Amino acid sequence: MSLARIEARLRRIARTMGFLIQKSRRRNPNAADYQGYFIYDGWTNTVIRGDSPFTYSLDIDDVAAVLEEYRQAGWADDPARAL
């Protein structure tokens, strides 16, 4: 599966939990946040993960792991949170 398809699937999953995924727009491969992500709560506009030690510090596998962690905690069971 291509990176774009994985990213789109994770964005759909995140929206059902009320989260949004932001990808770094940096185009310099030498930058620390190149192709990095962070996850934020769409209702409160607070960063959930990916802001430490620097912004956009998650890779795509980390995003999937964080969403799975929140799904297991029951965040996917509340349809009122969906965006």
Order of alpha helices (4+ residues) and beta strands (2+ residues): alpha-beta-beta-beta-alpha
